[in-house]
Amino acid sequence: MKVMTALFNPTDAVDRARALKEAGASGVFTFEGPHDVFTPLALATAVDGLDIMSNVAIALPRNPIQLAHQANDLQLLSEGRFILGLGTQVRAQIEKRYGAEFDRPVERMKEMVGALRAIFATWHSGERLDFRGEYYRHTLMTPTFVPGPNPYGPPPIYLGALGPRLTRATAEVADGLLVMPFGSKRFLHGTTLPAVRAGLAAAGRGEDDFEVVPEIIVSVASGTGSDDDHASTRILLAFYGSTPAYRPVLDAHGWGDLQPELNAMSKQGRWQEMAGLIDDEMLHTIAACGTPAEIAAHIRDRVDGVSDRICLYQPGPIDVEPLAEIVDALSGDTPSDGAR
């Protein structure tokens, strides 16, 4: 199984990427957090043979031309090992933090993918750029701005999705789905995969044309038996759970009423109290917790038959030693212990 995990900081991106590769990671990804999503990936291309992915770059505030240039350059630097992962984010973040429009995000995202493909095709073939959509219009590409054909081909485009409409749309137009980390085995198999199959069928595509990449929150126990082993993970789950867009995951387990309570507390800055509402059942259902062997068992149980690539999320940088143990355990033949 291919295991990808996160780079957090551009200042140590090369050393961190090298250490993660030595621990057995097949690739690294970045997310749109306190640092630029693309800069650490450009630095990580110094580590030979490592896959790199934006997971995710927020698409709606960006322009397709800008994204196409960034993605094309990273595909060149990585020698064809880059995946352009894009996401919509939620309305409050797009409108209040980015100052951009959020209306009809599914339709905007589908059109964004179409615009990117048109731009890549123009750079590859030299044909005239003529993309005319409802949200994006690209009809000029003079030679000064053409990088020419990429020897590794255009980078694949994956979309992060949780809701059934965006998940279905992703299967219709993208190369892969990044399954959001706030999830569970029940939600993956009961909600996400049926939407993927519907999207593929609508587009006349086969499963071989599309990759599903589960993203799973991991929380490694310290081995001391401390009640604080998973404190930061509970805070992370409380943050996700407070967001209305993630309520369907809670609803799948009968926990939906917790979402508005967490949301109200988040607006009051009561983060520690919110974490106290994430009980052990919820913690171990959504996150893979415990020893590296227990984490690997949870992951195998959740993604069996779904994918041979996963992304490990964590509240902060995972230590190299337990990462290596998780990778080793995932490559073994130890049967699942029935993780949720």
C-alpha positions in Angstrom: 0.0 0.0 0.0 1.3 3.5 -0.9 1.3 5.8 2.1 1.4 9.6 1.8 1.6 12.0 4.7 1.9 15.7 5.3 4.5 18.4 5.0 3.7 21.3 7.3 6.4 23.9 7.0 8.5 25.2 4.0 11.6 25.8 6.1 12.2 22.1 6.7 10.4 20.7 3.7 13.4 19.0 2.1 14.8 17.4 5.3 11.3 16.3 6.4 10.4 14.9 3.0 13.7 12.9 2.9 13.0 11.5 6.4 9.5 10.5 5.5 10.7 8.7 2.4 13.3 6.8 4.5 10.5 5.8 6.8 8.7 4.2 3.9 6.3 7.0 2.7 5.7 6.9 -1.0 4.8 10.6 -1.1 4.0 13.8 0.7 1.2 16.3 0.5 0.4 19.8 1.7 -2.8 21.4 2.8 -4.0 25.0 2.6 -3.1 26.1 6.1 -0.8 28.7 7.6 1.6 28.3 4.7 1.4 28.4 0.9 0.2 25.0 -0.4 2.7 24.8 -3.3 6.0 26.1 -1.9 6.9 23.0 0.2 6.1 20.7 -2.7 8.5 22.6 -5.0 11.2 22.1 -2.3 10.3 18.4 -1.8 11.0 17.7 -5.5 14.7 17.7 -4.4 14.0 14.2 -3.0 14.1 11.7 -5.9 11.2 9.3 -6.4 8.8 10.9 -4.0 5.2 11.6 -5.1 3.9 15.0 -4.3 0.4 16.3 -4.1 -1.5 19.5 -3.0 -4.2 18.1 -0.7 -5.9 20.4 -1.2 -5.3 23.7 -2.9 -8.5 25.8 -2.6 -9.7 26.2 -6.1 -12.5 28.8 -6.1 -10.4 31.9 -5.2 -7.8 31.0 -7.8 -7.7 31.4 -11.6 -7.3 28.3 -13.9 -4.3 29.9 -15.7 -2.5 30.6 -12.4 -3.2 27.0 -11.2 -2.2 25.5 -14.6 1.2 27.2 -14.5 1.9 26.1 -10.9 0.8 22.5 -11.6 2.8 22.3 -14.9 6.0 23.5 -13.2 5.6 21.0 -10.3 5.0 18.2 -12.8 8.3 19.2 -14.5 10.2 19.5 -11.3 8.9 16.2 -9.9 9.5 14.4 -13.2 5.8 13.4 -13.5 5.1 12.6 -9.9 2.8 15.5 -9.1 -1.0 15.3 -8.4 -3.0 18.6 -8.4 -5.5 18.1 -5.6 -8.2 20.8 -5.5 -11.0 21.5 -3.0 -13.9 23.9 -2.6 -13.6 24.7 1.1 -16.8 26.0 2.8 -18.8 29.1 2.2 -17.7 31.0 5.3 -14.0 30.5 4.4 -14.4 31.4 0.8 -16.5 34.5 1.3 -15.1 35.8 4.5 -11.4 34.8 4.4 -10.7 34.8 0.7 -13.3 37.4 -0.3 -14.4 35.3 -3.3 -17.7 33.9 -4.6 -19.0 30.5 -3.5 -22.3 30.2 -5.2 -22.8 26.9 -7.0 -19.5 25.4 -5.9 -20.1 22.0 -7.6 -20.7 23.6 -11.0 -17.7 26.0 -10.5 -15.4 23.1 -9.7 -16.5 21.1 -12.7 -15.9 24.1 -14.9 -12.5 24.7 -13.3 -11.4 21.1 -14.2 -12.6 21.7 -17.8 -10.7 25.0 -18.0 -7.5 23.4 -16.7 -7.8 20.5 -19.2 -8.3 23.0 -22.1 -5.2 25.0 -21.0 -3.1 21.9 -20.7 -4.3 20.7 -24.2 -3.3 24.1 -25.7 0.2 23.9 -24.2 0.6 20.4 -25.5 -0.7 20.7 -29.0 -0.4 24.4 -29.8 -4.1 24.5 -30.8 -5.9 27.7 -30.1 -7.2 28.2 -26.6 -11.0 28.7 -26.7 -12.7 27.8 -23.4 -15.9 29.6 -22.8 -17.8 28.7 -19.6 -20.2 30.3 -17.2 -17.5 31.2 -14.7 -14.2 31.0 -16.6 -13.3 32.3 -20.0 -9.9 31.7 -21.6 -9.5 32.7 -25.3 -6.0 34.1 -25.5 -2.6 32.2 -25.2 0.2 34.0 -27.0 3.6 32.3 -27.5 5.2 34.3 -24.7 3.1 32.5 -22.1 3.2 29.0 -23.5 5.6 26.5 -21.6 5.2 24.0 -24.4 4.5 20.3 -24.1 5.3 18.8 -20.7 7.5 15.7 -21.3 5.6 14.0 -18.4 2.2 14.9 -19.6 -0.3 17.1 -17.8 -0.6 16.4 -14.1 -3.7 14.4 -13.0 -6.4 16.4 -11.2 -8.0 15.0 -8.0 -10.8 16.7 -6.1 -11.5 16.6 -2.4 -15.1 15.9 -1.7 -17.5 14.8 1.1 -21.1 15.5 -0.1 -22.7 13.2 -2.6 -23.2 15.9 -5.3 -19.5 16.9 -5.4 -18.4 13.3 -5.0 -20.5 12.3 -8.0 -19.2 15.3 -10.0 -15.6 14.4 -9.1 -16.1 10.9 -10.6 -17.6 12.5 -13.7 -14.7 14.9 -14.5 -11.6 14.3 -12.4 -8.9 11.7 -12.3 -9.3 10.9 -8.7 -11.2 11.5 -5.4 -9.5 12.6 -2.2 -11.9 11.3 0.5 -12.0 13.8 3.2 -10.3 12.8 6.4 -13.3 13.4 8.7 -15.0 10.1 7.8 -15.6 6.5 8.7 -15.8 3.1 7.2 -19.6 3.3 7.2 -19.7 6.6 5.5 -17.0 5.6 2.9 -18.8 2.4 1.9 -22.4 3.6 2.4 -22.3 7.1 1.0 -19.0 7.9 -0.8 -18.5 4.9 -3.0 -22.2 4.8 -4.3 -21.8 8.4 -5.4 -18.5 7.6 -7.1 -20.1 4.7 -9.0 -23.0 6.9 -10.0 -20.7 9.6 -11.3 -18.6 7.1 -13.3 -21.7 5.6 -14.8 -23.1 9.0 -15.8 -19.8 9.8 -17.6 -19.4 6.4 -19.2 -16.2 5.8 -17.3 -14.8 2.6 -15.8 -13.3 2.2 -12.3 -9.9 1.8 -13.9 -10.1 5.4 -15.1 -10.4 6.7 -11.6 -8.6 6.5 -8.3 -10.2 6.8 -4.8 -7.7 7.9 -2.2 -9.0 7.6 1.4 -7.6 10.1 3.9 -7.5 8.9 7.5 -6.7 10.8 10.7 -4.2 8.9 12.7 -3.4 9.3 16.4 -0.4 7.4 17.8 -0.5 6.4 21.4 2.5 7.3 23.5 2.6 4.0 25.2 2.2 5.5 28.7 -1.5 5.0 28.8 -2.1 8.7 29.4 -5.6 10.1 29.0 -4.0 12.9 27.0 -2.6 10.6 24.2 -5.4 11.7 21.8 -6.2 15.1 23.2 -5.1 17.0 20.1 -7.0 14.6 17.9 -10.2 15.2 19.9 -9.7 18.9 19.3 -9.3 18.3 15.5 -12.4 16.1 15.4 -14.4 18.7 17.3 -13.2 21.4 14.8 -14.3 19.3 11.9 -17.5 18.3 13.6 -18.5 21.9 14.2 -18.7 22.5 10.5 -22.2 22.0 8.9 -20.7 20.5 5.8 -19.4 17.6 7.8 -22.6 16.8 9.6 -23.5 13.9 7.2 -20.6 11.9 8.6 -22.0 12.3 12.1 -25.5 11.6 10.9 -24.4 8.2 9.5 -23.7 7.2 13.1 -26.6 8.9 14.8 -24.4 11.7 16.2 -25.8 14.6 14.0 -27.3 16.5 16.9 -23.8 17.1 18.2 -22.9 19.3 15.2 -24.9 22.4 16.0 -23.7 22.2 19.7 -20.1 22.1 18.5 -20.7 24.9 16.1 -22.2 27.2 18.8 -19.2 26.4 21.1 -16.7 27.1 18.3 -18.1 30.6 17.9 -17.4 31.2 21.6 -13.9 29.8 21.3 -14.5 27.0 23.7 -12.2 24.5 21.9 -11.1 22.5 25.0 -14.7 22.0 26.0 -15.6 21.0 22.5 -12.9 18.3 22.6 -14.5 16.9 25.7 -17.6 16.0 23.7 -15.7 13.7 21.4 -16.1 10.4 23.3 -14.0 7.3 22.8 -16.5 5.7 20.4 -16.5 8.7 18.1 -12.7 9.0 18.4 -12.0 5.4 17.4 -14.6 5.4 14.6 -13.4 8.5 12.8 -9.6 8.3 13.6 -7.2 5.4 13.6 -5.8 5.4 17.1 -3.4 3.4 19.2 -0.2 1.6 18.5 1.1 1.5 14.9 -0.2 -2.0 14.5 -3.7 -1.0 15.7 -3.6 2.0 13.4 -2.7 -0.2 10.4 -5.5 -2.7 11.3 -8.0 0.2 11.4 -6.8 1.5 8.0 -6.8 -1.9 6.3 -10.3 -2.6 7.6 -11.6 0.7 6.3 -10.1 0.8 2.8 -10.1 -3.0 2.0 -11.0 -3.3 -1.7 -11.1 0.5 -2.2 -7.6 1.7 -2.8 -3.9 0.8 -2.6 -3.0 4.4 -1.8 -3.9 6.3 1.4 -3.1 9.7 3.0 -2.4 9.9 6.7 -3.6 13.0 8.5 -2.5 14.1 11.9 -2.9 17.1 14.1 0.8 17.7 13.9 3.9 16.2 12.2 4.0 12.4 12.8 7.2 11.1 14.3 9.3 9.2 11.8 9.6 6.0 13.9 5.9 5.3 14.3 5.3 6.2 10.7 7.8 3.5 9.7 6.1 1.0 11.9 2.7 1.9 10.4 4.0 1.5 6.9 5.6 -1.9 7.8 2.4 -3.1 9.4 0.4 -2.0 6.3 2.7 -4.0 4.1 2.3 -7.1 6.2 -0.3 -9.8 6.1 -1.7 -9.4 9.6 -5.5 -9.6 9.4 -7.8 -6.8 10.5 -9.0 -6.7 14.1 -12.4 -5.3 13.2 -11.7 -1.6 13.4 -14.8 0.5 12.6 
